[in-house]
Amino acid sequence: MNLSNIDVAALIIIIAAVWFVVQSISATKLPNKFLPLVSIVVGIVISVAYSYLSTKNIQLEQDLFFGLFAGFSASGLDDTLTKSVSGLINSFVGILVSKADTSVSPDTTTSTTK
């Protein structure tokens, strides 16, 4: 396996394609615990297909490696983006809520005597 001539642009395209396919599959009723496995299988399939379509030559060992790498990367990318974006949104909303709570004056009800 010759990794000296890695096409980084192709690998990024494959990772993005795997991520998009897995995102569309995750919209189905497939349990989330199977998505990393689906990501790896889709990565291998897309890597082999890309290799065949671009060079008309399948280098199975290299394509399997790139497919595994793309599958793991897409799975990690999804997990990272989900946690990071939701964490940012939650902290931003938390800041807004806390500022809204402090800007509201406390309820000062005055009791009137008759």
N, C-alpha and C positions, 0 to 999 in steps of 0.2 A: 504494500500500500504506500503510494507516494503522496505525502501530504505537503510536499514542498511547493506545489503550485495550486494552493487553495484559492478558489474564486470566492472572495469574501462577499461580493455583491450578490452572487448566486445563492450563497448560504443565507444571507439576509432575506432575500426574496422567498426562499424555501421556508424559513422560519415564519415569515409573515403569512405565507399561504397556509401553513399548518395551523397557525393561530386563528385565521379566519374560518377555516373549515371546522376546527374544533369548537369555535364559538357558535357556529350554526348548528352543530350537532348538540351542543349543550342546551339549546333551546327546546330540544325534544325531551321526552320523559326518561331519558337515560340517567341513571343515578350519577351524581358528581364524582363518586369514588372511582368510577371507571374512566373518567376523562383523561387522566395521565396515560393510561394504557392506550386509549384511542389516539391520543396525541402522538405517541411513539409509532404506532402502526401507520397513521396518516403521514407522519414524517418520512418513514421508510418508503412508502408508496410514492409520495411526491418527489423524493430525492431520486429514486430509480427512474421515474417518468421524466424528470427534468434532465437527467443524465442521458437518457436515450434520445429525447427530443433535441437536445442541444448538440450532441456529438455522434449520435447513432451508434454509440458504444456503451455498453453497460460494464462498469467496473464494480462488480458486486460487493467486494469487500469495502471499497471506499464509499460506495453509495449507501451501504448499510450503516457505516459509521456516521456519515453526514445525516442520514435519516434519524438515527438515534439521537444525535446531537440536536437536530432541529426539533424533534419531538420533546426532548427534555427542556430545551430552551423556550419553546412555545408554552409549555406547561408552567415553567417558572415565570415567564413573562406575564402570563395571565394572573398567576398568584400574586406577583409583585404589583402589577398594575391595580388589581382589585383591592389589595390591602392598602397600597399607597394612596390611591385616589379616594377610597372610602375613608381612610384615616385623615386625609387633608380636608375632606368635606365635613367630617364629624368635628374636627377641631375648629374649623372656620365657623360652623353652625354653633358650636359651643361658645365661641368667643362672642358671636352676635347675640346669643341668648343671654349670656352673662352681662353684656353691656346693656341689653334691653331691661334686664332685671334691676340693674343699679340705677338706670335712668328713670325708672318709674318711682315716683315718690311713694313712701309708705302710706297706707290707708289711714288717714287721720279722721276718724269720725268724732264729731263733737256731740256730746250728749246735751240735749236740751232739757231743762227742768221746767216743769209745769207749775 
